[in-house]
Structure formats: structure tokens, C-alpha cells
């Protein structure tokens, strides 16, 4: 039969397709490694997507060439009826916890005593992720099995779910000519990043699904889906931190093991600190504690491990934990407590905010006795009742909030809360506008609103009046000494000395603080007025655009909407505020008292359209000394730049202060320009 017949050409065609598929799979595995593990991609996202689409098209046309380890199979498999279980070949032990420096030093002494040595021990320390521990088993370089930690001895098989996680290698990376380990067991922590968690919950709320309480719960629920196609839709990630069995050469130290795992394609936390002595471990713990709220994933402590693996073997393990490792925990940012009552606070715009009064509990080192419930809809959605046991959280400087109700703790004696129909402070009428979540007191002379407006006027970012605290404002309003923030500039020492805890010196200092602050940047003056929807950023935009108070007050809705970052709702609010005769009179009284809004050219001029940073993307990291990070963010945005939270290929500049952390390393890897504060100032004020 001639060689050019279809029968003779078909085997060659299939062979060509097979080779192309194998090449695409090999390249895609490699590029996954470059992107997810090394943070150093070699091709664009678009090119990666084209290669993946080509592979999927070829595999769809030739199902006989299917491979369970193909990069195209991360979309999930048909649902399981139940999870199988598997016994870990080496138990996945839990760690003993330390809660103080003394506990950590005691651990170091125990290690030395068991080893019979006095020399300093070297430790490798790493962030303790608040995620789900898993074990990955590779046979012949391919992922063969994945399981949960379970009880440490036996876990559930979740192989199909783990296959959907893009940071889990399906095939190990090995140098050309080298064979992968015949058997390799890898331990890691699966988690969901904070940004991805917020987007996940926002999407669930949009689809009338209950939100997850925290990223750990979301990760756990995602891993235990019988339908791995659901898992594939969840933004799961992994950092690997250890090994079980290995058939091959065993690394001599924990740090060498992590480096080895990274070479094989596993993602290792970039914040790991290798081979340090115990005083350096303490310093590292404090560094992590300081940066924990700037990371895009939750950590709840520092894991400390004896670095030398031979010493680890000599130390051995107790029944439930190894003697060579310890978790030094941070103070919790979530705790359970009881709702004693629910009260309603009235803000400067009249918004009624329900607040849970709690049985005091320590959260993140701070005693929390109040937590916001946001609004009536939020109370109903979470079904928070007086007497409920609830989970509360506090992260960074965020106001404590109720995360969820622990319904299993209900006794039946809990009371359903009803929002009041009238203002709890002035008994004025309450309305809720269409499309708004908040109910509002409609009485502009409500004492609660007056107090809140004055506190806002005197706060940092506005007039920043030192010594004018909430208690003093309450006295001034309740005694009818002032009824508006304009009255502050007419206070005298004699009047103030008649108030509780106000002696001659305190009164004199406060009057001086008020009078010395009369010359104020326009952006801060506009913010101080308390115009609804006008925060510090929008106030800066107005100052940059109009350059004067008079032009700002006279601006039409159309002019306001023409400013990028000012939408119709904000424009309406600004125009409504300046249209009120009472507000215009108050502003004039302030000006008549000698207040002088001025253009802060170092800030306002930066907003001109010819700014060298207009349209540029910035990331801030570390501690700034010449300004706060919040101030730097506002100045960059007013100059037309954009500030994001994480470094990516789209970042133009990284502004690095003291102790910049992992963002600096990633920026250097991506060849992103790094600025110190002097160079940032040069750009802003050029």
C-alpha cells in the first residue's frame, strides 16, 4: 500500500499531536513553577493562556491522549459519594505552643538538656499559617495522593480537590537528566489569601449565600467538597513546610530541605528565616507580629524548628508533638464572647449604628467590650440576638465586629433586637432612604450629631486640635457652651476652667491649640466640615481641582462629577451641603474668626495632570519616617497615581521604608523600580 494513503499517514499524525501535547504539558508545568514558586514568569499571562487553550483543544479532540497530571485538569472531577481515609506513614504531629518569651527560652533549654549540649542551637523559623495542614504523596515524580492531617494518624483523601490548587505541582520539577525521588511525602498548609477571601465572600453575598466566617473556615470547607469542581472555583493556595518519607537522598538540615522542595517546584514561604540562634528567633517573632496585618494571608504565630535533622532525630517526639519544634503563638484576633445588650449610637450624619455590648474579652492583646453590628440588615443577616454567644474579631486598627453567632450555644432565652423608630438621643424622627442600609435621625440639632461633628472637626486629618477629646466635647455640648464647631474659636480660658478636670493650664493649652491651628491646608479644611461621602481622599481631590474654598463652594454638580473619583452621589452630597444656608453661615463664622484655608502646594500642586506619576501604580512597604503610609497614599493618589497592596508585574514603583519585608524582594525579582522617601518626594513635588 502506498505510503501517502490515510492509513499510513494517520499514525504519523497522531505521533505529531502526541509530541505537541507532551511539549505543551511540559512547558505549562515549567511556567506554573516560574510563576507560582519563583515569582519570576518567563512568559506573559496571555501567552500562557494561549498555550493552555491549545492544549485543551488538542486533548478534547484526542481523548485517548488524556493524562490525569495534565495542567488542564485543575477544573475538578465528578463528585465523590464520600471521602476515603488513609493512614499517614509518619504521623503528622501537632506542635506544642509557647505564649511568652519565657516559654520559648524554656524550649531552648529543654532542647539543650535532651541533647546534652551547651553550645547555641541553630533554629529555622517561619510564619505559622492559619490554614489547613495536608500531605502530598508523589510517586515517580507525579502527585499520587493528597490527604488532610485528620487526627494526625489518619486523614481523608482529597486528591482531586488538591489537584485544583494551582500552587501544587502535579509533576515535580527536576534538572535535565535527574530522576525525581521514587517516593516523596510533602507536608504543607492550604489557605486562602485575605484579598481573595473578601472577593469570595462578596460574591457569595451577591448570590444570596452565607459568607464564610474567616479564611481558615473557607479553606477547610473548600478542601472538603465532595464535588472538586466547587473546590476549583475557590482561590486556594499552599505553602509547603516539611517532608514525611523520602526514597532518595535526605537533606541534612531543615533549611536545605526547604531549598530542595523549592527546586522540585513547591512553594515555600519567602519569610522563612534560616539557621538563627534563640535571641534572633525572638527578634524574628516580633518582626512577624509587626507585619502580620500587612500580609495578604493570616498567620497566628512563629514556628521554630531545630535546623539540624540529625538533632531532630535524636530529640524525637512525645506522644502528640515533636521535641524539636514549637509554635510561638500571637495573641488571638478572634474570640468568642456573649452579647450582653445592643445599643444604638448616632453619628455626625445622623446614621443609627447598632453596637453590641459584650462580656469583655481579650482579642489581639486588647480588651474588647463593644463591637459594631453595622446596620439593621446586618443584624438580621447574622441573626444576632441579645444573649447570643458570638465570634468577634479585631485585625490591626479595625473596629471590633461580630463575625457570626454560635447558634449551637443558644438556650432559647435570647432576645431578638428591634431597631428604634425614633432617635434614641433626641427622640427625633428616623428615616431610611431607598437604597441605603442605614436609618438616620432627621434632626440636624440632635446633640449626638453635634458632638460627632465637633469631634470630626477637631480630629487628625482635619483641624487636629490637641486636648479636645470626646469627654470634653460632651461637656461643652451638654452644658450648651457650644452648639457648632464654629463656636470652638470663641472659647476662652475662663469658660473652660469651669468644666470638670479643666484647670488653668489645661484651659490655656487648649485655647492656644485652637488659635494656633487657624491656618490650615484647604484639603483638611474641606474634610473637617463633615460633608457626607467626603473623606480625606475626596477632600484632596476637591482642593487639587478647584484650588480655593470659594470655587469649591460654587461648583456645579456637573463640575463636581467631572472630577475623576467624584461620582453623582458624592457630587449631590457636596452640592446639597453648600446649598444649605445654615452651613454657609457656619463656614463664614469660621472664616470671620480668623481661620485661613491655604493651598498646601507640596500636596495640591502634585495633582496637576502633568504630574510625572499620573497613572503609575505604587506599592508601599515598611515604616516611613517623613510621613505616615496613609499620608503617602493620599499624596500619591492626589497626584494621579494609584496605590495597591501587593507587588505584581503591573507595579511601577515600590516605596520602601524601614524593614520593607518580602515585597522588596519580589519587586527586585520583577525588576520594579524601588524608591526611598527622598525619591518619592522628588517625584511628588517635581
CORQUINOR-V420103 format. One line per field, one symbol per residue. phi: phi as a letter, one per 20 degrees, with the letter a starting at -180 (. if undefined). psi: psi as a letter, one per 40 degrees, with the letter a starting at -180 (. if undefined). A space follows every 10 residues. Layout:
BEGIN
phi = ???
psi = ???
END
This chain:
BEGIN
phi = .gfefgfeeg gffffffgff ffffffffgf fffffeeelb fdcfgffgff ffffffffff fcgfdfbfef feeeeodgfe eaefdbeffc gefedfddcb gfffffgfff gfffemcdff eedddbfefe cdfccdddcm ncfdbcbffm endccefcgf ffgfefeefe cfecggneef ggcbdddbce bcffffffff ffffffdldf fffagfffff fffdffdfff gfeeefcbde cacdebdqfe gecfffffff ffffoeedff egdeldefff ffffgfffff egeefebecc rcedcgffff fgfffmbefc bfedbbdeef ffdcbdbdee acddddefen fedfceedfg becmncfdcc bfdmafffff felecfofec edcbcmeffg ceeaeeffef dnefdfedff ecffedmffd ccfgndeeec feefeggfff gfffffgeff ndflefneef ffggffffel fccbfffgfd fcfffffeef mcegffffff ffffffefec ggfffffffm fgmdefffgf fffffembff fffefegfff ffefodegff ffffffffff gfffffffff ffeofcfcee ffdfffeffe gfdgneddcd bneedeafff ffffffffen ecddecebfe fecdedeflf mffffffffe lefddeffff ffffdf
psi = hieeiddddd dddddddddd dddddddddd dddddddefg ieiidddddd dddddddddd dgdeeiheei eeeeeiiiii dihiiihhdh igiiiiiiei dddddddddd ddddefieih ihihiiihig ahhihhhhhf eihdiiiidb eddhiihfdd dddehdehhd hihiiheiii idhhhhiihh ihiddddddd ddddddffih iididddddd dddfhdhedd ddeifiiihi eiibihgahh ieiddddddd dddeeihihe ehhifiiddd dddddddddd edeeieihie ahhhhhdhdd dddddaiade iieeiihhii iiehiiaihd ihihihadee hhhhhhhihh ihhfehhhei hieciddddd defhiheihi hiihhbeihi ihdihgdeei eeeihhihii eihedeeiih ihiheidiii hehdehdddd dddddddeii dbefhhegid ddddddddef dieiededee iiddddeeih fgiddddddd dddddeedhh idddddddef hhegaddddd ddddddeidd dddehidddd eehhehaddd dddddddeeh dddddddddd ddeehghihg dddddeeiee heeheihihh iahideiidd ddddddddee ihhieihiee hdihhhahgd adddddddde fhhhhadddd dddde.
END
